Every structure is written in structure tokens, then in C-alpha cells.
Amino acid sequence: MKVLAFFVLLFVAVELDAAAIEYANNSILVTDQQLRNLATELFNLDQNNVRNIITVAAGTRANGCPGVASDRLMTVNAAAYSRVTTARLLPIFNHYRADVNIAETFTAAQTREQNDFIDAVFSTPVMQRAETFLQQNGLPSGRTNFVRNWFDLYSRGTGALGSNGFEHVFMAETRDSSIMGAHQWIWFDDQNRRGILNYRGNRAFQGTIGGVGGANRASGVAAIFNWRNFCKPISSMFIGTSPEFELAIFNVCFHARRNALCPVTLGGTNLNIQTFDITRSGRTFVSTAYPVIN
């Protein structure tokens, strides 16, 4: 009996160890295939995908800063900015201070605008399906949890509550003489067309992601750019996907493959999402999330 018990425990230990390796940091098993299937579903549900009205001019390949002389990364039809979630995202770009050493403060009006954006995201089929997936698989879900992970402020090492995951991913931040974040194409184009950001070529470009069977499509770029007198040698992002799609897939990957590669399939194209967390005072937040473009 003791021998049998020993082998049962050994079997369980091996199984748990294998699970720990394959599913590094979630409490239950979510397979790679489940993640790929979900990503395909979310991609096809993305009603606000606008890649078909964006012209991308990726330009010259470069190895990093200072890059090469370039122009606009993309030209976006104005209709793309009238989609509800995108229209509610644009004003938020003016809410945040780029320097992580300066504490963020928001007016009542800015808080309302941010809440309106989150409400719009959570009303979309994409986010609703992602939330159902999280719930069905025993992973953290719900608007409150989402806001806590993505929007609650924390310090990136200086003590000032000058950052959160949303700002880092959907905009850009500065610390000392470096740029951090910048993984969202709407912010990138907003800054580029206003002359604040100078696109300097790319380290990788994936022109067509998806598009199989008439499904949505996107592009991916690992961009080099100058912003606020600093240069970022690589910043990976999708082009054409909606804010809700990106938040949905990034959030799922954060919970299912945190600090690891998260496999996704978008319209027949396989790629990975990378997420990292950051812990402050015993609480864990989103540090960054982005597609791996190479």
C-alpha cells in the first residue's frame, strides 16, 4: 500500500512539474491550442479592425538607433478614428505625463474619459468573449480586476506613482534618457503625424497577419523611432487592430502565460505575445505586453 501511494504521489508530482513548465504561472491548465483558438476567435470578432483603410510604408530595415531617415510609418484614413473605442482612446493620450519620475494626477473630467473608454471596451464582443474565456478557465476576470491590473498606478523604481500598464503599452514613457513602452499603433500614428515622433525604420516588418478566408488582417512592425529627443531601438506593435482586441488578447496572455511567450493564431498566422508583470507592495500589475515581431 505504501509503495502504491509512493508511485501515485510521484506521478502527481511529475504531472504538476510538467504543468508548471508548460503553463508557467496560471493556477489551472490552459493549453497552447486553447489560446490559439481563442485568439483566432477574437481576431474574427474584431468589428473595429481598420487595417483595410491604412497604408503602411515600413521603409528601410535598420539595426537600431539612430536608424535611418524616414517619413510616416502609416497613412490612416480619418474614418479609422471615428470608431467608438478609438475615438474614446485618443483624448487619453493627453492625460499622462511621460516621465515615470513624476507622479500622475487626473482631473475628474479625465477620470470620466478613461472610464468611458473602459466601458466602451467592455461593451464589445471581443472583450466579452475574452472575459468569458477567463471565467471558464478559472483565471482572474471582471472589470474591477482588469482596471486594477492595467490602470492602477505604481512606481517604476523611483517612488513616484508615475506609471501603469496601460500607459506603458498604449503610449510611451521616459526614464532618464530612454523611452519605454510604445506598443500601440494609434498612439504611434498620432505622434508621428503631429511631428512629435520621427519614424526611423524598422528591425522587422510583417506585412500581412491573418486574412485567411476573408477574416480580418493586420500588420506587425518592430519600429525604431525618435521621440522627445530620445531614440527607442525597437518597439513592436500591431497595425490595424482595435484597442479592444489588443487589450483582450494581452489581458488573456497576461493571466495565462505571464512572463512568458503566449502563442496565438490570427487568421492563420502564428505568432507570440510577450507579457511581463511588476510587483509593488505585494500587488502584481501589468508591466508590459506586446506582439513579438521578427
Helices and strands as residue ranges (DSSP letters): H 2-22, H 32-45, G 51-53, E 54-56, E 74-76, G 78-82, H 84-89, G 90-94, H 108-122, H 125-136, H 143-150, H 165-170, E 172-175, E 178-181, H 185-193, E 197-210, G 212-214, E 217-227, E 230-239, H 243-256, E 261-266, E 269-280, E 283-292
